[in-house]
C-alpha cells in the first residue's frame, strides 16, 4: 500500500513520530509516537492545510511516498460503524482509540477516516511496531501546488 505524507522539509525525514509524540494529534495523545499519512496526496494536502496557521506553514514542504507491506495482520482498518456518533467532534475519544491501537506493537499501521473527508482514509504509522523496518520510505520530492489556492484560502 502506498501512502503520502506532506511535511515541512525540516521534518519530512523523521521516521520516529517525534512531532506527534510531543504535541499529540487527532489519533494520538501526547506521549504516543506515530506518523500521519494519507491514502491520497490530495488528502495529505488538505490535512496539512487544515493545521496551517499561515502561508509560511505551507511553503517549503515535501511530499514523501511511503510503501507499507500489504500484510493484513500488520494494517488495522478501523471500522467506523463501531465508532461513537459524532466521533470527529471528540478528539479525546479518537486519541483514546489511537492509543489502544498504537499500544499493539504487532500493528504497523492503522486506517481511519479523515475528519475533513470522512469517505477517505488517513493511515497512521506506528514507528515502534515490531515490523516497522519493513516500511519503505521513498525519496522526498518538493511539493508544488497552485499557490493562488493558498492565497485565496489563507488571506
C-alpha positions, 0 to 999 in steps of 0.5 A, a space after each residue: 500500500 502506498 501512502 503520502 505524507 506532506 511535511 515541512 522539509 525540516 521534518 519530512 525525514 523523521 521516521 520516529 513520530 517525534 512531532 506527534 509524540 510531543 504535541 499529540 494529534 487527532 489519533 494520538 495523545 501526547 506521549 504516543 509516537 506515530 506518523 500521519 499519512 494519507 491514502 491520497 496526496 490530495 488528502 495529505 494536502 488538505 490535512 496539512 492545510 487544515 493545521 496551517 496557521 499561515 502561508 509560511 506553514 505551507 511553503 517549503 514542504 515535501 511530499 514523501 511516498 511511503 510503501 507499507 507491506 500489504 500484510 493484513 495482520 500488520 494494517 488495522 482498518 478501523 471500522 467506523 460503524 463501531 465508532 461513537 456518533 459524532 466521533 470527529 467532534 471528540 478528539 479525546 475519544 479518537 486519541 483514546 482509540 489511537 492509543 489502544 491501537 498504537 499500544 499493539 506493537 504487532 500493528 504497523 499501521 492503522 486506517 481511519 477516516 479523515 475528519 475533513 473527508 470522512 469517505 477517505 482514509 488517513 493511515 497512521 504509522 506506528 514507528 515502534 511496531 515490531 515490523 516497522 523496518 519493513 516500511 519503505 520510505 521513498 525519496 522526498 520530492 518538493 511539493 508544488 501546488 497552485 499557490 493562488 489556492 493558498 492565497 485565496 484560502 489563507 488571506 
